[in-house]
Amino acid sequence: MTSSRRPRNWRRIPSFLRHVGPGVVTGAADDDPSGIATYTQAGAQFGTGILWTVFLTLPFMVAIQLVSARIGRQSGQGIAANLRVHTPRAFLLFIVALLLVANTINIAADISAMGEALQLVVGGGDHFHSVLFGVITVLLQVFVPYRRLAPVLKWLTLSLFVYVAAAFTVTIPWAKVGHDLIVPHIEASSAFWLTIVAVLGTTISPYLFFWQASQEVEEMRLRGIRAGHEHEGDVRRALRRVRLDTIVGMVFSNGVAFFVMLTGAVVLHTAGITDVQTAAQAAQALRPLAGDLAFALFACGIIATGLLAVPVLASSAAYAVAEAFGWPEGLERHWSEAKEFYAIIAIATIVGTGLDFTPIDPMKALYWSAVVNGVVAVPIMVAMMLLAGNHQVMGALTVRRKTRFLGWGAVLVMAAAVLMMGWDVVR
C-alpha cells in the first residue's frame, strides 16, 4: 500500500488528528514537567535576559528533528536500528545506556511533579498520586495500541496552551522583553553556562530524536508502507508532510517554552525568588504573586503534559534498546509479540516511580541528567548528520543543503556550550 491509500476509517478521524503527527507530539513532549521546571528556573534565576536562548535553539531544533524524522521515514527504521548497522557496537550501547538512564531519571522527575501538582489541587498524598500516574502511563502503553494511543497524545498537546494563558494573567514589560531579545545577556559564570547547557539539553534532547524517528516508522506500518517500495512522488509528498509537521511542532514547543520562561522571569525573578526546583514548586510560588488563576493553570498543565511526556520517555528508551539488540518493537504490536520492548517500558516507568520513594532528589538528578543529555547529544547528532547524508540510509533523497547546514550548526552550538561549561568549571 502506498501513502496515497489510507485505512478505511482514516477520513473519519477529526481534522486536527489527521493533519498533525509525530512532529507535533514530539514538540509537545519536549515541554514536559521537568522541562517546565528547567525553563522556569532559568527565568527565575536570570530574568528576561535568558529569553534569547529560546529563539537561538529554534532553527537548530527544527533541523535536527527534521533529520531524525526523515531518517525514520526514508529508511523505515529508527535511529538505533540505523546506528546498529553503520556505527561501532560499543558506541551504540554506550549511547543507548546513557539514554535509558537519563530517561528513567526524567520519568521520575515528571511523575513526582505530577503527584505534587495533583496534591496541590485536590490534596492527599503526593506519593499515592505518583504511583497512580505511574500505573496509568504503563497501562496506556502496554494495552492501548498505537492507532488508539496516537490520537490521545495528539489531543494532550492542546494542554500546553495553559502555559501561554498563565503568562497573560500577569503584567508583562514588553519593552524590556524586546530589548533583552535583541541584546542577549551573557554571564561569565559556571551557573550561567550550566543553565545554558541544561536548556539546550532540554530543548534539543536525544530522546526526542529516537521518538520521532520511531513514530514515523509506526505511521508507515499503520498505513502498510514499506521503505524503498514507493514511487518517488509519494515519497516527496510524505516528506512535505514531515517537514510541515516538524516545523509546526518545534515552533509550538519553543513558543510554550518562551512563555514559561517569561512567567518565571516576570513573576519570580522580579520578586527575588531565584531558586525553583520543581514545576509544582513553581506553580505554588506563582499563587501569592500572580493569583489563583495562574496557579491553577500551571498546576493542571503539569499533570496534562506529564501524561503526554512519560509515555514518550519510556517508549523512546524502549525503541532505542530494542532496536540496538534487534528485538521486535512497536506500540502497535501486542505485548506478547514484543515482550522485551514492553518490559523496558514497564521497568523504566516503575523504576522512575520508585525513585520518588528514595532519598535521591529527582529534580537535582534531573538537572544533571539534562546536562548529560546536552553532552551526549553531540556525538548522537554527529552520527545522525552522517546518516542523513548516507544514500544507503536515505535513498536518492538525502536531506537538503539548508537542513544539513542548520543540523551541523546545532552540533556546533551544543558542542560550544558544553565546552564553555567545562572550561568554566575547571578553571
Secondary structure per residue as TSV (DSSP state, phi and psi in degrees):
chain	resnum	aa	ss	phi	psi
A	1	M	-	360.0	131.9
A	2	T	-	-89.9	174.2
A	3	S	T	-66.3	-15.9
A	4	S	T	-81.2	-13.5
A	5	R	S	-106.2	113.8
A	6	R	-	-105.8	158.7
A	7	P	-	-56.2	152.5
A	8	R	T	-56.6	-38.4
A	9	N	T	-87.8	1.2
A	10	W	G	-59.7	-42.9
A	11	R	G	-73.0	-11.0
A	12	R	G	-81.8	-14.0
A	13	I	S	-71.6	140.1
A	14	P	-	-54.4	151.0
A	15	S	H	-55.4	-40.5
A	16	F	H	-56.5	-43.1
A	17	L	H	-74.9	-27.8
A	18	R	H	-77.6	-25.3
A	19	H	H	-106.1	-2.9
A	20	V	-	-116.1	153.8
A	21	G	-	-145.0	-146.2
A	22	P	H	-56.4	-32.2
A	23	G	H	-64.2	-45.0
A	24	V	H	-69.0	-42.6
A	25	V	H	-63.1	-41.7
A	26	T	H	-61.9	-45.7
A	27	G	H	-61.1	-42.3
A	28	A	H	-66.7	-39.4
A	29	A	H	-64.4	-24.0
A	30	D	H	-66.0	-25.7
A	31	D	T	-95.9	52.7
A	32	D	-	-78.5	172.9
A	33	P	H	-54.7	-37.7
A	34	S	H	-70.3	-36.0
A	35	G	H	-65.6	-40.0
A	36	I	H	-59.5	-41.7
A	37	A	H	-63.4	-42.3
A	38	T	H	-63.9	-45.6
A	39	Y	H	-66.1	-40.6
A	40	T	H	-65.2	-42.9
A	41	Q	H	-61.9	-41.2
A	42	A	H	-60.9	-45.8
A	43	G	H	-66.6	-41.2
A	44	A	H	-65.7	-37.0
A	45	Q	H	-79.8	-40.7
A	46	F	H	-116.6	2.2
A	47	G	G	67.5	-158.4
A	48	T	G	-69.5	-9.9
A	49	G	G	-67.5	-9.9
A	50	I	G	-101.0	-5.5
A	51	L	T	-63.6	-26.6
A	52	W	H	-60.9	-24.0
A	53	T	H	-64.0	-29.9
A	54	V	H	-64.1	-41.2
A	55	F	H	-77.3	-30.0
A	56	L	H	-62.7	-42.7
A	57	T	H	-77.4	-22.3
A	58	L	H	-57.3	-55.5
A	59	P	H	-62.6	-34.6
A	60	F	H	-71.4	-38.1
A	61	M	H	-64.1	-44.2
A	62	V	H	-59.1	-47.0
A	63	A	H	-63.8	-46.4
A	64	I	H	-72.6	-34.2
A	65	Q	H	-72.2	-32.6
A	66	L	H	-65.9	-39.6
A	67	V	H	-61.5	-46.2
A	68	S	H	-64.2	-40.9
A	69	A	H	-64.3	-41.7
A	70	R	H	-69.7	-34.4
A	71	I	H	-59.9	-45.7
A	72	G	H	-66.0	-45.1
A	73	R	H	-68.8	-37.8
A	74	Q	H	-90.1	-27.1
A	75	S	H	-93.0	-21.6
A	76	G	S	75.0	15.1
A	77	Q	S	-138.3	155.9
A	78	G	-	-75.8	177.9
A	79	I	H	-60.8	-50.0
A	80	A	H	-63.5	-37.1
A	81	A	H	-63.5	-38.1
A	82	N	H	-71.7	-39.0
A	83	L	H	-64.6	-32.4
A	84	R	H	-62.4	-29.9
A	85	V	H	-86.7	-35.5
A	86	H	H	-112.2	-0.3
A	87	T	S	-131.2	161.9
A	88	P	-	-60.1	143.9
A	89	R	H	-61.9	-37.4
A	90	A	H	-61.1	-40.9
A	91	F	H	-62.7	-46.1
A	92	L	H	-60.8	-47.8
A	93	L	H	-65.5	-37.1
A	94	F	H	-63.4	-46.2
A	95	I	H	-63.8	-45.1
A	96	V	H	-65.7	-39.3
A	97	A	H	-63.1	-45.1
A	98	L	H	-63.3	-40.1
A	99	L	H	-62.3	-43.7
A	100	L	H	-62.4	-44.9
A	101	V	H	-65.1	-48.0
A	102	A	H	-62.1	-41.3
A	103	N	H	-66.4	-39.1
A	104	T	H	-64.1	-42.3
A	105	I	H	-63.1	-41.1
A	106	N	H	-62.5	-41.6
A	107	I	H	-60.7	-43.3
A	108	A	H	-58.9	-45.9
A	109	A	H	-65.4	-41.1
A	110	D	H	-66.8	-45.7
A	111	I	H	-66.1	-38.7
A	112	S	H	-61.4	-44.5
A	113	A	H	-64.4	-39.6
A	114	M	H	-63.3	-43.2
A	115	G	H	-62.8	-43.2
A	116	E	H	-65.5	-40.0
A	117	A	H	-64.1	-44.3
A	118	L	H	-65.5	-36.3
A	119	Q	H	-62.1	-40.7
A	120	L	H	-63.7	-32.6
A	121	V	H	-85.3	-45.2
A	122	V	H	-116.7	-7.0
A	123	G	-	84.0	-169.3
A	124	G	S	89.7	-175.2
A	125	G	-	-89.0	131.6
A	126	D	H	-67.9	-30.2
A	127	H	H	-65.8	-39.6
A	128	F	H	-62.1	-43.9
A	129	H	H	-63.2	-38.7
A	130	S	H	-62.0	-45.0
A	131	V	H	-61.8	-41.8
A	132	L	H	-58.4	-46.9
A	133	F	H	-66.2	-37.7
A	134	G	H	-61.0	-44.2
A	135	V	H	-65.3	-44.4
A	136	I	H	-60.4	-45.9
A	137	T	H	-68.3	-35.2
A	138	V	H	-66.1	-46.1
A	139	L	H	-62.0	-39.4
A	140	L	H	-57.0	-45.5
A	141	Q	H	-77.1	-36.5
A	142	V	H	-79.4	-38.4
A	143	F	H	-110.2	-6.2
A	144	V	S	-107.7	115.6
A	145	P	-	-65.4	159.3
A	146	Y	H	-55.8	-40.2
A	147	R	H	-62.7	-22.6
A	148	R	H	-100.4	-28.7
A	149	L	H	-72.8	-38.5
A	150	A	H	-56.9	-46.7
A	151	P	H	-61.3	-35.6
A	152	V	H	-61.2	-46.7
A	153	L	H	-63.0	-38.4
A	154	K	H	-65.8	-42.4
A	155	W	H	-66.9	-32.6
A	156	L	H	-65.6	-22.5
A	157	T	G	-60.8	-28.4
A	158	L	G	-65.0	-21.4
A	159	S	G	-64.2	-21.1
A	160	L	G	-67.6	-18.6
A	161	F	H	-65.4	-16.1
A	162	V	H	-64.4	-28.8
A	163	Y	H	-72.4	-32.9
A	164	V	H	-67.0	-44.2
A	165	A	H	-62.0	-40.4
A	166	A	H	-61.1	-38.9
A	167	A	H	-63.2	-34.8
A	168	F	T	-85.5	4.6
A	169	T	T	-85.9	-6.0
A	170	V	S	-120.8	164.9
A	171	T	-	-82.1	124.4
A	172	I	-	-108.7	125.4
A	173	P	-	-80.1	83.3
A	174	W	H	-62.2	-30.6
A	175	A	H	-63.9	-44.2
A	176	K	H	-67.0	-40.0
A	177	V	H	-59.9	-46.4
A	178	G	H	-60.9	-42.2
A	179	H	H	-61.5	-45.5
A	180	D	H	-70.7	-22.9
A	181	L	H	-76.2	-34.8
A	182	I	H	-79.8	-37.9
A	183	V	S	-111.7	91.3
A	184	P	-	-60.2	139.9
A	185	H	-	-95.8	126.4
A	186	I	-	-130.5	133.2
A	187	E	-	-116.1	144.7
A	188	A	-	-92.9	67.1
A	189	S	S	-139.9	151.2
A	190	S	H	-64.7	-34.2
A	191	A	H	-62.5	-40.2
A	192	F	H	-65.0	-47.5
A	193	W	H	-71.7	-31.4
A	194	L	H	-63.0	-40.5
A	195	T	H	-65.9	-41.8
A	196	I	H	-60.6	-46.6
A	197	V	H	-65.4	-38.6
A	198	A	H	-64.1	-41.6
A	199	V	H	-64.4	-45.5
A	200	L	H	-63.2	-41.8
A	201	G	H	-67.2	-26.8
A	202	T	H	-80.6	-38.5
A	203	T	H	-78.7	-50.1
A	204	I	S	-105.4	78.7
A	205	S	-	-104.5	135.8
A	206	P	H	-55.4	-35.8
A	207	Y	H	-64.3	-27.0
A	208	L	H	-68.9	-33.9
A	209	F	H	-61.0	-50.9
A	210	F	H	-65.3	-40.5
A	211	W	H	-64.0	-51.0
A	212	Q	H	-65.3	-41.1
A	213	A	H	-61.1	-43.8
A	214	S	H	-68.1	-33.3
A	215	Q	H	-71.6	-30.4
A	216	E	H	-64.2	-38.1
A	217	V	H	-65.5	-41.9
A	218	E	H	-60.8	-42.1
A	219	E	H	-62.9	-38.1
A	220	M	H	-64.2	-44.3
A	221	R	H	-62.7	-39.8
A	222	L	H	-63.5	-31.6
A	223	R	T	-98.5	4.7
A	224	G	T	70.2	28.6
A	225	I	-	-94.5	134.5
A	226	R	-	-113.4	128.1
A	227	A	T	-59.7	135.7
A	228	G	T	86.1	-2.7
A	229	H	-	-117.6	24.5
A	230	E	S	-113.9	156.3
A	231	H	-	-71.0	149.7
A	232	E	H	-60.1	-34.8
A	233	G	H	-63.3	-40.5
A	234	D	H	-64.5	-39.2
A	235	V	H	-64.2	-44.2
A	236	R	H	-64.6	-38.4
A	237	R	H	-64.9	-40.4
A	238	A	H	-64.1	-39.0
A	239	L	H	-69.7	-31.6
A	240	R	H	-65.6	-40.0
A	241	R	H	-63.7	-43.3
A	242	V	H	-60.7	-43.1
A	243	R	H	-63.7	-48.9
A	244	L	H	-62.7	-45.6
A	245	D	H	-59.3	-44.1
A	246	T	H	-69.3	-44.4
A	247	I	H	-61.8	-46.2
A	248	V	H	-61.0	-43.9
A	249	G	H	-62.6	-43.2
A	250	M	H	-74.3	-36.5
A	251	V	H	-63.7	-43.1
A	252	F	H	-58.9	-47.9
A	253	S	H	-60.4	-50.5
A	254	N	H	-71.2	-29.3
A	255	G	H	-63.4	-44.0
A	256	V	H	-64.1	-43.7
A	257	A	H	-57.9	-39.7
A	258	F	H	-60.0	-46.7
A	259	F	H	-71.3	-32.1
A	260	V	H	-65.9	-47.2
A	261	M	H	-63.2	-39.0
A	262	L	H	-63.0	-43.4
A	263	T	H	-60.9	-44.7
A	264	G	I	-61.4	-39.4
A	265	A	I	-70.8	-47.0
A	266	V	I	-72.3	-39.6
A	267	V	I	-92.0	-56.3
A	268	L	I	-78.1	-50.0
A	269	H	I	-61.0	-41.3
A	270	T	T	-62.5	-33.1
A	271	A	T	-86.0	1.1
A	272	G	T	84.2	10.0
A	273	I	-	-92.3	105.5
A	274	T	-	-114.4	2.8
A	275	D	-	-127.0	101.8
A	276	V	-	-120.0	115.2
A	277	Q	-	-90.5	-30.5
A	278	T	S	-134.8	161.9
A	279	A	H	-65.8	-37.2
A	280	A	H	-65.4	-38.2
A	281	Q	H	-63.2	-37.4
A	282	A	H	-63.0	-43.8
A	283	A	H	-61.7	-42.5
A	284	Q	H	-66.8	-38.0
A	285	A	H	-68.1	-29.5
A	286	L	H	-70.4	-27.0
A	287	R	H	-57.7	-54.3
A	288	P	H	-73.9	-18.2
A	289	L	H	-95.6	-38.1
A	290	A	H	-114.8	-8.8
A	291	G	-	103.4	168.9
A	292	D	H	-65.8	-32.5
A	293	L	H	-65.7	-47.3
A	294	A	H	-60.2	-41.4
A	295	F	H	-60.4	-48.8
A	296	A	H	-63.4	-43.4
A	297	L	H	-62.3	-45.1
A	298	F	H	-63.2	-44.9
A	299	A	H	-65.0	-45.3
A	300	C	H	-66.1	-35.3
A	301	G	H	-62.7	-37.4
A	302	I	H	-60.0	-45.5
A	303	I	H	-65.6	-47.5
A	304	A	H	-65.9	-44.2
A	305	T	H	-70.0	-30.0
A	306	G	H	-64.5	-41.0
A	307	L	H	-63.7	-26.3
A	308	L	H	-80.7	-43.9
A	309	A	H	-78.4	-37.8
A	310	V	H	-61.2	-45.1
A	311	P	H	-60.4	-35.5
A	312	V	H	-66.2	-43.8
A	313	L	H	-63.7	-49.0
A	314	A	H	-66.5	-42.2
A	315	S	H	-69.3	-39.4
A	316	S	H	-63.5	-38.5
A	317	A	H	-64.6	-41.3
A	318	A	H	-66.1	-41.8
A	319	Y	H	-58.8	-46.8
A	320	A	H	-62.2	-47.8
A	321	V	H	-66.5	-47.0
A	322	A	H	-62.3	-42.8
A	323	E	H	-66.4	-36.4
A	324	A	H	-63.7	-33.5
A	325	F	H	-101.8	2.2
A	326	G	T	73.3	25.2
A	327	W	-	-84.5	155.3
A	328	P	-	-61.3	137.8
A	329	E	-	-144.3	164.2
A	330	G	-	132.3	133.5
A	331	L	T	-73.6	-13.7
A	332	E	T	-83.0	-19.1
A	333	R	S	-73.5	149.4
A	334	H	-	-69.7	150.0
A	335	W	T	-58.7	-29.2
A	336	S	T	-72.7	-17.8
A	337	E	T	-89.6	-16.8
A	338	A	-	-142.4	61.6
A	339	K	H	-61.6	-41.9
A	340	E	H	-65.1	-41.0
A	341	F	H	-59.5	-50.3
A	342	Y	H	-71.8	-28.3
A	343	A	H	-63.9	-39.4
A	344	I	H	-65.0	-42.6
A	345	I	H	-57.7	-48.4
A	346	A	H	-65.0	-45.1
A	347	I	H	-64.1	-46.2
A	348	A	H	-60.6	-41.5
A	349	T	H	-71.2	-42.0
A	350	I	H	-66.2	-44.9
A	351	V	H	-63.3	-42.2
A	352	G	H	-60.1	-43.8
A	353	T	H	-64.9	-40.3
A	354	G	H	-64.5	-29.9
A	355	L	H	-61.7	-24.4
A	356	D	T	-70.7	-12.3
A	357	F	T	-102.0	6.2
A	358	T	S	-106.4	167.5
A	359	P	S	-68.9	-9.4
A	360	I	S	-65.7	129.5
A	361	D	-	-81.4	107.2
A	362	P	H	-62.4	-28.8
A	363	M	H	-76.4	-37.1
A	364	K	H	-66.7	-41.8
A	365	A	H	-62.5	-37.7
A	366	L	H	-64.1	-42.9
A	367	Y	H	-57.8	-44.6
A	368	W	H	-73.7	-28.5
A	369	S	H	-68.3	-32.7
A	370	A	H	-65.6	-38.6
A	371	V	H	-65.1	-44.0
A	372	V	H	-60.9	-41.8
A	373	N	H	-57.8	-41.8
A	374	G	H	-62.5	-37.8
A	375	V	H	-72.7	-48.4
A	376	V	H	-73.7	-19.8
A	377	A	H	-63.0	-30.1
A	378	V	H	-61.1	-55.7
A	379	P	H	-64.9	-31.9
A	380	I	H	-65.4	-42.9
A	381	M	H	-65.6	-37.9
A	382	V	H	-60.8	-46.9
A	383	A	H	-61.7	-40.7
A	384	M	H	-64.6	-41.4
A	385	M	H	-65.7	-35.0
A	386	L	H	-68.4	-39.7
A	387	L	H	-63.3	-39.0
A	388	A	H	-65.4	-22.4
A	389	G	T	-100.7	6.6
A	390	N	-	-94.9	118.7
A	391	H	H	-65.5	-26.7
A	392	Q	H	-65.4	-29.8
A	393	V	H	-89.8	-46.1
A	394	M	H	-97.6	-8.0
A	395	G	T	72.7	-149.0
A	396	A	T	-76.2	-18.7
A	397	L	-	-105.8	79.6
A	398	T	-	-75.1	167.9
A	399	V	-	-66.5	153.8
A	400	R	-	-67.6	161.1
A	401	R	H	-60.8	-41.6
A	402	K	H	-62.5	-42.7
A	403	T	H	-66.0	-39.7
A	404	R	H	-62.4	-42.1
A	405	F	H	-61.1	-48.2
A	406	L	H	-69.8	-34.5
A	407	G	H	-62.3	-47.6
A	408	W	H	-67.2	-31.5
A	409	G	H	-62.1	-40.0
A	410	A	H	-61.5	-40.4
A	411	V	H	-60.5	-46.0
A	412	L	H	-66.6	-41.7
A	413	V	H	-63.2	-45.9
A	414	M	H	-64.0	-44.1
A	415	A	H	-63.3	-41.6
A	416	A	H	-63.3	-42.9
A	417	A	H	-64.3	-41.1
A	418	V	H	-64.1	-43.0
A	419	L	H	-64.7	-41.7
A	420	M	H	-63.8	-40.2
A	421	M	H	-62.3	-48.3
A	422	G	H	-62.6	-41.6
A	423	W	H	-63.6	-41.2
A	424	D	H	-69.0	-31.6
A	425	V	H	-72.8	-39.8
A	426	V	H	-88.8	-18.2
A	427	R	-	-76.1	360.0
